[in-house]
Amino acid sequence: MAYYVYILASKPKGTLYIGFTGNLARRVWQHREGVADSFSRKYAVHRLVYAETFADVNIARQRERSLKRWLRAWKIELIEKENPTWRDLYDDLLR
């Protein structure tokens, strides 16, 4: 099974949300539909801008906790290294 650490954004350089899941497509859909949690619903954080895949659940959880402690500038740099236009990657999951 694969595990994912992901970053959602409200818009380029907007509000960020970092999460962890075993089913990335379903979890992002939940955020987009407003059934995931109140933070993503309140701040309209629906754009999938970054994701990492892990085979080990413990390493994925560790990475999520680590990223949450990062400075905002570091998170933005990480996103822009892989996704400089802040394109919503959700549609790529459905292909």
C-alpha positions as CSV (number, residue, x, y, z in Angstrom):
1,M,0.0,0.0,0.0
2,A,1.1,3.5,-0.7
3,Y,0.9,6.5,1.7
4,Y,0.9,10.1,0.8
5,V,1.9,13.4,2.3
6,Y,0.3,16.2,0.5
7,I,0.0,20.0,0.5
8,L,-3.2,21.8,-0.5
9,A,-3.4,25.6,-1.2
10,S,-6.2,28.1,-1.4
11,K,-4.4,29.8,-4.3
12,P,-0.8,30.4,-5.3
13,K,1.1,31.4,-2.2
14,G,-2.2,31.3,-0.3
15,T,-3.3,29.4,2.8
16,L,-1.6,26.0,3.0
17,Y,-2.7,22.7,4.5
18,I,-0.5,19.6,5.0
19,G,-2.0,16.2,5.4
20,F,-1.3,12.5,5.3
21,T,-3.5,9.7,3.8
22,G,-3.5,6.2,2.3
23,N,-5.9,7.3,-0.5
24,L,-4.9,10.6,-2.0
25,A,-7.6,10.9,-4.6
26,R,-10.4,10.2,-2.1
27,R,-8.9,12.5,0.5
28,V,-8.4,15.5,-1.8
29,W,-12.0,14.9,-3.0
30,Q,-13.2,15.1,0.6
31,H,-11.4,18.4,1.0
32,R,-12.8,19.8,-2.2
33,E,-16.4,18.7,-1.2
34,G,-16.0,20.2,2.3
35,V,-16.4,16.9,4.1
36,A,-12.8,16.5,5.2
37,D,-12.3,19.0,8.0
38,S,-13.3,22.5,9.0
39,F,-10.0,24.1,8.2
40,S,-10.0,23.3,4.5
41,R,-13.7,24.2,4.3
42,K,-13.2,27.6,6.2
43,Y,-10.2,28.7,4.2
44,A,-11.2,27.1,0.8
45,V,-8.0,25.1,0.7
46,H,-8.8,22.7,-2.2
47,R,-5.9,22.9,-4.7
48,L,-3.5,19.9,-4.6
49,V,-0.1,21.5,-5.2
50,Y,2.3,18.9,-3.9
51,A,2.4,15.2,-2.9
52,E,5.0,12.7,-1.9
53,T,4.5,8.9,-2.0
54,F,5.8,6.5,0.7
55,A,5.7,2.7,1.1
56,D,6.1,2.9,4.9
57,V,3.3,4.5,6.9
58,N,5.6,5.5,9.7
59,I,8.0,7.4,7.4
60,A,5.0,9.1,5.8
61,R,3.6,10.3,9.2
62,Q,7.1,11.4,10.2
63,R,7.4,13.5,7.0
64,E,4.0,15.1,7.6
65,R,4.9,16.1,11.1
66,S,8.3,17.4,9.8
67,L,6.7,19.5,7.0
68,K,4.2,21.0,9.4
69,R,7.1,22.4,11.5
70,W,8.8,23.9,8.5
71,L,8.8,27.7,7.9
72,R,6.3,28.9,5.4
73,A,9.0,30.0,3.1
74,W,10.5,26.5,3.0
75,K,7.1,25.0,2.2
76,I,6.6,27.5,-0.7
77,E,10.1,26.7,-2.0
78,L,9.3,23.0,-1.9
79,I,6.1,23.4,-3.8
80,E,7.6,25.8,-6.4
81,K,10.5,23.4,-7.0
82,E,8.1,20.7,-8.2
83,N,5.1,22.8,-9.3
84,P,6.3,26.3,-10.1
85,T,2.9,27.4,-11.5
86,W,0.9,26.0,-8.5
87,R,-1.2,23.9,-11.0
88,D,-3.9,21.9,-9.3
89,L,-2.6,18.3,-9.5
90,Y,-6.0,16.7,-8.6
91,D,-7.0,15.9,-12.2
92,D,-3.7,14.0,-12.7
93,L,-4.8,11.6,-9.9
94,L,-7.9,10.6,-11.8
95,R,-6.1,9.6,-15.0
